[in-house]
Amino acid sequence: MATPIPVENSFNTDPKSVISQGRVDLAVALRWAARLGLSEGVDNHFSMAVPDKDGRVRGDRFLINPYGWHWSEITASSLVLADAEGN
């Protein structure tokens, strides 16, 4: 399992803003990968760790593309916000 690396930055760290922008960025990455033909095959996904309510990224909450959707169909609002237990 990948281990998140904490990064200090001057970007907006409001958790809601980070998640909203993360949804847009991840949807764009998925759709671009689909245009490049990288969506074929099994066991492919993109994910992004997101901060908790305290603004800390611990790697236990993340955005992921929904099962069964072609990457070219993904929108920011269709991405799933899940925790390590699958909730």
N, C-alpha and C positions, 0 to 999 in steps of 0.2 A: 504494500500500500504506500502511496506517495505521502510524504511528510510535508505539510505546508511550511514555507519559510517566511517569517515575519518581515515585512518591508515597511520602513518608515518613509512617509512621503508627505507632500503638502497638498494632496488632492482632498476633495470633499470626502470626509469620513462618516457622514451621517448614514447609518445603516440603510435606511429606506432609499436614499439617493444612490448608494452604491449598488443595491440590489436592482433598482430600476435601470441604471445604466448598464449593469451586468447583463440584464435580460436583453437589452438592445444589442450589446456587443456580442453576446453568445449567439443570438439569432442570426446576426450578420455573418459571423464565422461559419455557422452551419450552412447557411444558404450559399456562401461563397465556396465552401468545400463541395457542395452539391454541384455547383457550376463547373468545378474542376474535375468532376467525376470521382470524387473521393468517398462517396456515400455507399458504394456497393460493397457487399460482403456482410458477414455476421460479426457480432460483438463490437460494433463501432458505436462510439458515443463521444460527445464533448461534454465537459462539465466545468463548473466554476465554483470554487469555495466562496461563500459569502459570510459577512459578519453577523454575529448575534446581536441582540438588542443593546449590548454594551459597546458595540463597535469592534469587537475582537474577532478575528478570523481564526477559528480553532480547527477547521477542517471537518467539522461535524454537521455543517449545513451547507447545502450546495444547490445550484441550478443544474438541471440536466434535461436533455431533449426527451420528450415523451416516447414511450415504446410504441412502435407501429407507424410512426409518422415518417414520411420521406423528408429528408433534410431540406429540400426545396420548399416544403410547406410550413416550415417552422416560423413562428412569429414570436415577438417578445412575450406576449401574453400566453402563448401555448407552452412555454417552458415550465417545468415542474420544480418547485422549491421543496426539497426533501431534507430530512435529517439522517443521521447515521443508522437509525432504526427503521428507516423507510416511511416515516410519517410525512 
